[in-house]
Amino acid sequence: MSNESEITRRKLLASVAVVGAGSALGGAGTHAALSDREEATASFQAGRVILKVSPETQEFGP
């Protein structure tokens, strides 16, 4: 039987390091996105939207 498919300590350690680094980067990105404190000024209103698409007019809303 071939010895090529055997997992060595070096390969295992490298795999664990890569997975750990990827997890750390993903966690840091998630933390940055969820802890952002930027304020936005926006207003939302209920109403009606009229989309004019040539040659028809479509109305959406109550």
C-alpha positions in Angstrom: 0.0 0.0 0.0 1.2 3.5 -0.8 2.4 5.8 1.9 1.3 9.0 0.0 -2.2 9.3 1.6 -0.9 9.3 5.1 -1.4 12.5 7.1 1.8 13.8 8.7 2.0 16.0 11.7 3.3 18.8 9.5 0.3 18.6 7.2 -2.1 18.4 10.1 -0.5 21.4 11.9 -0.6 23.4 8.6 -4.3 22.5 8.1 -5.2 23.6 11.6 -3.2 26.8 11.2 -5.0 27.7 8.0 -8.5 26.9 9.4 -7.6 28.9 12.6 -6.4 31.9 10.5 -9.5 31.8 8.3 -11.8 31.6 11.4 -10.0 34.6 13.0 -10.4 36.7 9.9 -14.1 35.8 9.6 -14.7 36.5 13.2 -12.9 39.9 13.0 -14.9 40.8 9.9 -18.2 39.9 11.6 -17.3 41.8 14.7 -16.4 44.9 12.6 -19.7 44.7 10.7 -21.8 44.3 13.8 -20.1 46.9 15.9 -20.2 49.7 13.4 -21.5 52.9 15.0 -22.1 55.0 11.8 -25.4 57.0 11.9 -27.6 57.3 8.9 -30.3 59.9 8.3 -33.1 58.5 6.3 -36.8 58.8 6.1 -39.3 56.2 5.1 -42.8 56.8 4.1 -45.8 54.7 3.2 -47.3 55.4 -0.1 -47.6 54.6 -3.7 -45.0 54.0 -6.4 -45.7 54.5 -10.0 -43.3 52.9 -12.5 -43.5 54.0 -16.1 -42.2 51.3 -18.4 -42.6 52.1 -22.1 -45.3 51.6 -23.3 -47.2 50.5 -20.2 -47.7 52.1 -16.8 -47.7 49.8 -13.7 -48.9 51.0 -10.3 -47.9 49.3 -7.1 -49.2 50.1 -3.6 -52.4 50.5 -1.6 
